[in-house]
Amino acid sequence: MLRLITVAAIALSAGQGLAQTATPYPFTAGYPTPEASAKARDDADFQRAMVAYRFWYPTVSMEGIFQGNRNAGIEDGKAWGIAATGPKQVGLTLNSDTPYGSATLDLSNGPMVIDLPPGAFIGLVDDHHQGWVQDMGLPGPDAGKGGKHLVLPPGYTGEVPEGYHVGRSTTMKNLLAIRALPQGGDLQKALDALRSVKIHPLGDDAKLLEAVDTSDKALDSSSLRWEDNFGFWEQLAAVIDAEPLNPNFLPMYGLLAELGIEKGQPFAPDARMHAILERAAKEGRDQMLVSAFDSDRADRTAWTDRKWEWVGLVPGSAQFETPYGVDLEARDRWFAQAIVTSPAMFRRDAGAGSLYWLGSRDAGGAWLDGGKTYKLTVPMPVPDKLFWSVTLYDAQTRSQVQTDQDKAALRSMFELKDVGDQTSVDLFFGPEQPEGAESRWIKTTPGRGWFAYFRIYGPETPAFDGSWRPGDFEEVKP
């Protein structure tokens, strides 16, 4: 299926070029002029680079997560990071709803075990390409009752012991991401719960990964430093060389080979190709951001009378698969904003693990502006089994807004835990605190656009059938 989609995308690009051959590519007696050939080669390579950039963006984004941990002193396969996160932890739409734990699982020496105790955990494993491997915790097969999860490396043919929930990966490096729900708002208890998770190689439960608390560290787990420049391709080339080939991606490996990226070969583009790849990274990133924030698809809208949008456009699929192929626009939209995938993240029924709505415009349709003040009215109660939150992100970094308030979220388990029996709660966002709204206000920065995610964990039916919906962002005039 993926092969058909990618080949079709390449063919479409080529066809668009052919439609203009009379002007940009002059021919004489049926043969291209030297100028036509040079331009056609440049255009073809640029088209290939644009398709490749968008397809491989999740891979480079995942490498950003791995390198963020390494830069914080967390070595692959030896330790894992836990944190009560906040704005100082930079990453695509990370949130501070719960403490996180993340580990780079290295399967090059064999399978890895995640021994999860009973409790309120939400976890997953994704491969190096952000392909889903398995869920665990409340949305997983253990359903919060605890259990041993086993991640097998590519092509594993060894014995699989009984008593494990098994996931098979396509890559050697994988991301384990787990959140522990701070029940009753007890952050320390949730951090301690993460410390009780045991991660080790199969057959060697004494070789545990050490938990390293990075709550107070400034950590960048994004690909922002590479995504719009030649560094994107350098990072991608290193991953392609290090990981086994995925047979489902063969057309896309062929595309990369045309650009000089091939497993087992040095990546050394000449000046012409370097310039093409540099341009493709910038324009590819910008095209993905249009998909993220200014899509014209009708199915993005959560409700016809609100500006809120669905972040995930393919319900129930971790890989954006539909009966007709892979929805490439939905894939671009998600990975330009966010990280990791799981079927439980995209379900639109009461069995979903969580749901995500994007708010980037006010009630009148204008982009949200860090120099203005807005009010958001949330009807109560919110239909959640677990908790809900509103988190603000900087439009340029897609990471939590950074101000001297050092706060980016309003959460039902913390700032909003005492709303009581109110029929609604008003939340405020702007550069100055409105009077009396100290615990219900997030500071923004003039001159910087922002967007919000409304998250519900354990969403119930009213969140999907339209019988409950939040208000829009209303500008508060001075």
Buried (B, 14 or more C-beta within 10 A) or exposed (E): EBEEBBBEBBEEBEEEBEEEEEEEBEEEEEEBEEEBEEBBEBBBBBBBBBBBBBBBBBBBBBBBBBBBBEEBEBBBBBBBBBBBBBBBBBBBBBBBBBBBBBBBBBBEEBBBBBBBEEBBBBBBBBBBBBBBBBBBBBBBEBEBEBBBBBBBBBEBEEEEEEEBBBBBBBBBBBBBBBBBBBBEBEBEBBBBBBEBBBBBBBEEEEEBBEBBBBBEBEBBBBBBEBBBBBBBBBBBBBBBBBBEEBEBBEBBBBBBBBBBBBBEEEBEBEEEBBBBBBBBBBBBBEBBBEBBBEBEBEEBBBEEEBBBBBBBBBBBBBBBBEEEBBBBBBBBBBBBBBBBBBBBBBBBBBEBBBBBBBBBBBBEEEEBBBEBBBBBBBBBBBBBEBBBBBBBBBBEBBBBBBBEEEBBBBBBBBBBEEBEEEEEBBBBBBBEBBEEBEEBBBBBBEEBBBBBBBBBBBBBEBBBEEEBBBBBBBBBEE
